[in-house]
Amino acid sequence: MFEIKQLNPETYRQQTRRSTLIIALSFALLAMLLSTLAVMLFGEPDGDNFRLNLAGVIVALLLTVALVRFKFWSQPWMASAVYGWQLKRSLMSITNVMHHVSAGVLARDPAAMQLLRFYHLGLTQMHQLDGNSSALNQVLRESEQHKECMAALAMDTEQYRLNPEWLAAVKKAGAAQ
């Protein structure tokens, strides 16, 4: 269950830039090292070693992906990037069933109403963290309208946790139609 946390956008951007730089440097160093090593071991002195260089870069890419997933992912300096990835993944899980969510909201289905509220809160935070003020203004208008509708129905508008049961209920209701 994903939960939206209150983060400072400037700090978030600074931390994600730092983690991106570390990963990019790791990839670059691995690519240079492995390409050089491949050419030294298997290359021809005056021959075309493009394939060996390319192989070194591809292996470096695969190693970098493995490093990020199995080593870097749990490091404190990656926390902001991991949070951003989880936020965007959570929002995408809702976007994938948005046609069902929209139909459920029109029918005043509580699960769809809560899911859309979480989506608006998450999207608002994503735009704030990314510094996307133009998209933020549009989301805020839609979010405020939906919040007022939920308040009129005496529903809790503080939906900071993505409940997987909401997704399942919305999918089930959408499949039944």
C-alpha positions, 0 to 999 in steps of 0.5 A: 500500500503506497502512502503519499508523504509530505516532501520538500520539492527543492530537497526532492529535486536535489536528492534525485539529481544526486542519485541520477548523477551517481547512477550515470557516473557508475554506468559511464565508469563501468562502460569505459572499464568493460569496453577497454578490458574487452578490447585489451583481451579480445581486440586487434591492435589495428582492427575494428573493435567497435563490436567489443566496445559495444559489448562492453557498453551493453554489459555495463548497462546490464550491470548498472541496472542490476546495481540499481535494483539490487544494491542502490535501491535500498540506499538512503541517497536513493530514497527520493528517487525510489519514492518518486518512482513508486508515486508514479507507478501508483498513479499509473495503476490508476491511469490504466483503469481511469475509464472505470474510475470515471464511470464509477465517479459518475455513479457515485461509487465510493471506491472510485470516488476515493481512488480519484481523490488519491489520484488527484492528491498524488498527481498534485504532489508529482507536479509539485515535486517535478516543478510543473506549475502549468499542469499543477494548476489544471489538476488543482481545479479538477481536484477541488471540484472532486473534493467538494463533491466528496464533502457534499456526500460526507466522504473523507477527502484525505485519501493519502493511501492507495488502497489496493481494494479500491482498484480491485473494486473499480476493476470489478465494477467496470468488468460487470458493465 
